């Protein structure tokens, strides 16, 4: 089935609502999307020391993300080669080996089989070297963002990322040493909605003045300038921003900042005591990057989507967000805060406060977004009688004029998703 109606002549784009409710669509996605794309696993800073590991599900598969004794980072399927039990049962920690509690098989930090109780009972063709933990066929990193791919024939990660690397670089450039750090603590929550609705929501600036009125009022009451949008066709936000396609299904918003940035745009909400420190951060950016690049890093913000399910929000703070389907009408969301490793205590406090205030599951934005997405999912129960979602906003304008409040970037996602779903149909 072709799930979209894409009619550039009549400037019409429709999405079939079965994509958000059908178990058959989800089964196809697991084979044609999640098994073919590079999927985010974790950030290298989560593994500070040899022996550090974290366990998580990636594309529905339990994995171990670990640093071995020599400092190399690896990824393994968290499944014992003997009877299939999970071998690393803790969320995170530091270990010398991974041990299966069922029959005692144990594995080294490099995934190799370390010990089998009563090994001399295995004879004949049994070769212990064949029984290390299985690895994803591909595992690569860009700027310490680590991804796995289940397709051995997939292009290299950097080729897959393409122009998205330009926007990852804008994040990493916030650190004087080019070293970003996941800040301790993880946010996890479930949403009773299809996972692709989170893709849309993460970059849909059209909803901000409607859904997030409380946050905008809070910012204005805190002394932040929230100007009325000029009478320019289609603009709904205080500053003009754009929607940009980056190839391979990746896309971003790119906006002039109005809501403050720890690196390095002061707003009254930060308090007068923070002015000098933020000015010093900006000066360091200018000296290191030059005035033009420093302006780009300090005074613009963006929500970047790496197809299919990684979002890097670089706004009032930096957030890594990933989400996976748990059935066609439910998703599991995980989010982390990211900051420069050199950040001092007061700058880190501002960053975390901004992260929790807007992006946190108890903040101003995320509960509103969750409510909106769950209302959408509830409305989808009528999909057989009301089959199509309208997504034509901004269609017909040149790409260079596509606003962040248009739906150009959403159409970018759906066109790429639809192509993948049609392959080998």
N, C-alpha and C positions, 0 to 999 in steps of 0.2 A: 504493500500500500504506500502511496505517496501521501505524506502527512501534512504537506503544506500546499497552499495555492499561492504562487508567486507570480504576480502579473504586473511587471514594471510599466507596461503601456498604460494600463488603467490605474496604476499606482495603488495596487491592492495586494495585501499580504494577509493570509488567513492560516491559522494553525488548528489542526484537528484535535479536539479535546480528548480523544482516545489515548493520546500520548501520556496523559496524566493519570489514567485510571486503569489501564489494561495490564493484567499480569503477562500477557503474551508479549506486549511491547517491552516490558522490563526484562523478560527472558532474552529477547533479541538484543537489548542493550548490553547485557552482560557478555554476550558473544561478539557483538559487532562494535561496541564502543569501549567498554572497560577492559576487554581482553586485547584490544588493538592499540590503545593510546598509552602514552606515558602518564602514570598516576603518581601523585605526590605521596612520599613516604614520611619524610621528616626533615628537620634542619640539623646540620652537623653539630651545632652548639648544644643540642640536647644530649650529646654524648661527650662530655667534657674530658673524661679520663678513660684510659684503657680498662676494659671490663664493664663500662657503662652500657646499659641497654634499655630500650623501651619496647613494649609490645603493643600492637594495635591492629585493627582490621583495616586492610587496604583493598578496596574493590571487593569486599566481602570475604577476604582471605586473611586469616590470622598470620601475622609476620613478626619476626624479631628484627629490630633495627639496633645494631650493636657496633661497638668499637673494640677491636681485638687487642691482644697484648702488645702488638707492634704499632698500634695506633690507626690501623686501617679500618674504615667503616664498611660494614657489610649488611646484607639483608637476606634473611632466610625464612622459608615457610615454617611456621611454628607447629610442626607436625612430626612426631616421632616416626622414624623409618620402620619401626617394628610393627606396632599395631595402630599407629595413627593418633595417639594422644598428644595433646598440647604439652610441650616440654618446658616452656617458660610461662609460669602461671602468674607471676607478679606483673603489675603495670609497668614498673621500672625498677632499676636498681643497679648494683654492681656485682658481677659474678665472675668466677673463674671457669665455670662450666654450666651447661644447661642439662637438667636432670629430669628424666621421665619417671614419675612416681608410680607408674603401673608395673614395669618390669625392670627398671633401673638402668636402662640404656642412658648413657650420658654423652654430651657433645661439647667440643671445644668452642671458644669464642669465634673461631674461624669456620664453625659449622662442621668440622670433621668429627667422625665418630671416635670418642675417646675411650669408652669402656663398655663391655657387655658382660654382665654377670654370667658365669659359667660358659665362657666363650668356647671352651674346648669341646662342647657338645655340638657345635656347628662344624660340619665336615663337608666333604664333596666340593661343589662349585662355589660355596659361600666365600665371598671376598669382602672383608670389612671395609675396604677402601671405596666400595660402591655404595656405602650406607651412611654417608654424611648427610646432614640436613640439606634438603633441596633448596635451590636458589631460584629467584625469578630469572628468566632468560636474559633480561637486560636490567642493569642497575647503574645509573650515572647521576652526576650532579652538575648544577650550574650555580656558581657563587654560594656553594654550601647548601643549596636546596636540592635534596636528593629525591629521585624519582625511580620507579621500577616500571618495566613493561613486560607483559606476558607474551608478546609477539617477538620471536627471535629475529624476524626480518624487518622490524621497524627501523625507520631512520634514526640516526644518532640524536640524542636528546637536544643538543644545541640547534640542530637543523629543525627538529620538531618545534622548538620554542620560537625560532625565527625572530621576528621583530619584537616579540614579547621581552626578549633579553634587554632591550633598551629601557623598559620600564622597571625590570628587576634591578638594573644598574642604578636607576634613580633612587631606589630604596637603599641599596648597599652604599651608595655615595654619601649617605648621611653619616657614616662612620669615618673618622679621620684615618683609620687603618684599613678600611674596607672590610671590617669584621662586625657582622651583626649577631645578635644573641637573642634566642628565645628566652623570654623572662619566665622564671619559675612559676608554674601554675598553668592549668589547662581548664578551659571552659568546655563543657559537654552538655548538650541538650538535644531533645528529640522534637521534631515538628511533624504534626499529622498532615503532611502534604507531600506531594511528589518532589523528588530531589531537584528536578529541572526548574521548579518554581523558585528555588533558592538561587539558581544561576541568574534568572531574570531579576529577582529582587535585589541582588547584590550590586547591580549596575543600573537600576531603573531610577534615575533621578527625577522622573516625571512624578513619582509618588511622594517625594520628600515634603513639599509644602502642604499636602493633604494629610498624609499618614503621620508626619512628625511635627505637627503644629506645636505640641507641648515643648518639644526640644527647641524649636525656633524661638518660642516665647521665652524660654529659660535663658537662651543665649542673649536675646535682646535685653531682658531684664538684668542681665549680668554686665551690661555695658558694651556688648559686642554689636557692631554695626550690622544690622540686617536691613538692607535697603530693598525697596520695592523694585521688582524687575522693570527695566525700561520697556517702553511700548514697542518692542521689537517682536516680530512674528514668532510665536512659539516659545519664547523664553519664559520660564516660570521661576527661575532661581535668581538670587541677588547678583550673581556674577555669571558671565557667559562661560560655558564649558562645551566640550565637543565629545562625540562618540567616534571611536577610531577602530577600524578592523585591522588586525595584525597578522592575518593569515592562519591557516590550519585550525580555524574555529576560535582562535584567541581574539580578545578585544579588550578595550579599556575606555573608561571615561577620562577626560583630561580637563581639569577645571582650574580657573583662578581661585585661589583659596580665600574664603571669607570667615572661616571658623577657627583660625588659629592652628599653629603647628609647633610641637616641641622643638623641631628643627625646621626653621627658626623664624617663626612669625608670632610676635607677641599680640595678645588680646587682653582686655581688662580682666577677664576671668582668671588669668594666671596671677594677678596681683602685681603691684608696683615693684615688689622686691625681686621679681623675676626679670624685669626689663634688662638690667645690665648683663645678666647671665645669657639671656637669649641674644642680645646684641653681640656678645663675645662668640657665641656659637655661630652666628651669621658671619662674623668677621673671619672666623676660621674657614668657613665654607668658601668665602671670597678668595682668601689667600691660597687655598688648596685647589679650588676648581675653576677660579676665574669668575668675574662678575656675572656673566650670562648663565653659566651652569649653576652657580650658587643661587641665582634668582629662581631658576627652574626647580631646584631642590627645595628651596625654602617657601616659595610663594605659590606653588601649584600642588594640587592633590589629585589622586586618581584611584579608581577601583579597577584592578586588573583581573581578568578571568583567563586562566590557563585551561583550555579545553581538556577534559570535560568538567572538572569539579573542584578546581583550586581557585580561590579568590585571595588576592593580596590587596587589602584596603590600605592605601597610603594617604590618610587624611589627617584628622585631628590626632591620630596615632597610627602605628603600623600594626595591622592585624593579618595573620595567616588564618584562613578559614577553609576547611574542607568538609565535604558532606557526602554520604553514601546512602543509597536506597536500602530501606528495610521493608521491602514490599512496595507495591506501586503507590501507596498512599501514606507513606511514612518515611522519614529520613532521620539519620543520626548525624548531628553537626558537632564538629570539634574546632575550637579556635584557640589561638595563642597570640600573645603580644610579642612584638619584636622591637629591639632597640639597639643602638650602637653600644658595643662592649665598653667603650670608654666613658659612657654617660655617668655623671656624678649623681649623688643621692637625690638632690632637689630636682634635677632634670628628669630622672627616672620616675620620681613621684608625680610630676606633671604628666608624664607620658601615661602612666598607669591610671591616673585619675581620668584623663581623657578617654582612654581605652574603656574603662568601666562605665563612665558616664554615658557614652554613646553606644559602643558596640557590645557591652556586657549583657548577659541574659537578664540582668535586673536593671539595665540602664534605660535611657530615654528611647532608644531606637529599636533594639532587638525585640522586646516584648510586643511593640506595635507591629513590627514586621511579621513575627510569628502569628499574631492574631490575624493579620491580613491574609497570609498564605493559607492558614487553616480555613478561613472563610472562603477563599477561592476553591480549595479542595472540596469543601462541603457543597459549594455551588456546582461543582463538576458532576454531582450525582445526576444532573439533568442532561448529561452529554449526549445521550441518544436523541433527545428532542431538540437540543440546542448545541449543534456539533462543532461550531467554529469559533475560535477566539480571534479578535480583530487586532492586528499588529502593523498597521500601515502608517503610523505617525511619522511624519518627516520624509516619507517615501517620495521620490522624484527630485529631491534636492541633490546637488553634487555631494560627494562624500566629504569634501572639505568644509561643507556647511552643515553637516549633521550635528545637531545639538545633543548634549548629554540627556536632555529631556525628550529627545526623539526616540524612535525604536529601531534605529539602524543597527545598533550593536546587538540587540536582541535577535533581529533577523539574521545577523551574521552567525550567531550560535545555531539557530534553527536550520539554516541552510546547510551548514556543515554537518550537524547531527542527522539531518534527513538524508544527505548523501551517504553517510556511513551506514545508515539503516537500509538504504536501497542496495548497497553492495552485496553481491552474492545472494540476492533475494531469490 
